[in-house]
Amino acid sequence: MEDIDKKIVDVKRKIDDVKKRWPFHSPKPALFQELEELELELERLQSLKKE
């Protein structure tokens, strides 16, 4: 359980980092993809924690 908590914190930190790098205009597709992958990973980890 503690390992999952650490991974959740790490993924949230990475999401924050992507959002900080997000340009005001015309974000690159790679940023969209990175953010989407991180959010999916966060959802997966949170569902594992609930089990």
N, C-alpha and C positions, 0 to 999 in steps of 0.2 A: 504494500500500500504506500509506503514511504517513497519507493522508487517512482511510482506513478505520480505522486505529488510533486516530486522534483522535476519530472518530465513536463508536467502541466505548467509549472512555473517557468521552465525554460522556453516552452512553446509560446506562452504569453509574452515573455520578454522579446522573442523573435518577432511576434506580431507587432508589438510596439515599435520595434526597430524599423520594420517595413513601413509602418504608417508615418514614422518620422522622415523617412526617405521619399515619401510619396510627393511628387511634384504637384504644384498648384494646377498646372495645365498639362494635359496630354501625358498621363502616366504610361509607361511602356508596358506592353503585354506581359513581359516577364515578371513585373511587379504584381500584376493581377494574378498570375499563376502562382507565384510564391505565396501571396496572401491567402489565396484559396486553399492551397495545400496545407498551410499552417492551421487555418481554421478547421479544416477537416480532421487534421491530426488532433487538435484540441478537443473536438467533439468526440472522437474515438477514445481518447484518454479519459475524458470525463464519464463516458458511458462505462468504461472498464472499472472506473472507481466506484460507480454506483452498484456494480454487481456484487 
